[in-house]
Amino acid sequence: MESPRIRWLPGADKVRARVPDINDGVLAVAGLAEGLSVAGQSRSLATIISVAAFAGALSTAGTKFAEESAEREVQLDLIRAERRLLSLEPEEELAELTEHFVAKGVSEGTARQVAEELHAADALTAQLETEYGITELISARRPFTEAFSSGMSFFLGATVPAVLAIVVPRPWVEEYIVVGVFISLTITAIVLSRLGQTHVIATIARSLLIGIATMLTAVIAATIVSEI
């Protein structure tokens, strides 16, 4: 059973949504750092990694803004369409809502009564929830706040390999970055495990395996490119 303390933790869903962005920042920039190190690009390593961290954060923010904006536009189109249908065909919409509850196992009479009461209270909300599963409308500012949160989360993760690439002596950069990545992924995996009430060891193992695969891919790609 889920712990009440975790279930009612304020902002738990928002934190859980940002963890993948942090991991993306860690792995993307760390993979780049490892690849450049293997390819022998030591002179400009710190500069390239710093720029990559900033560019990655902007890209992540832009992607999230586009996603949230598109979803909001879809919601607005559905709202306009439902308002028009409720205005032109209120009985048909009420019948659809009744059928929805009947399909859930509610008797015809009870389903009709519930549908009528929901329509009387807020017909538009009832239709949006039952037909499209929309329980929360996206506000005009949400694309901006989500984009900022995603971008900052990516940048936060990217600062781990970026800082290591800047402050650690060149001969030890690769090793320190790997250690930094493992520590970062372990921390975020523990956070995800606690918020999602999943097995800690399994969550950490899965996160580290993804990290190892990402780093190895970057190193192999860099090695191939450097030999061409």
Secondary structure, DSSP 8 states (H G I E B T S, - for coil): ---HHHHT-TTHHHHHHHHHHHHHHHHHHHHHHHHHHHHT--TTHHHHHHHHHHHHHHHHHHHHHHHHHHHHHHHHHHHHHHHHHHHH-HHHHHHHHHHHHHHTT--HHHHHHHHHHHHHHHHHHHHHHHHH---S---TTHHHHHHHHHHHHHHHHHHHHHHHHHHS-GGGHHHHHHHHHHHHHHHHHHHHHHHHT--HHHHHHHHHHHHHHHHHHHHHHHHHHHH-
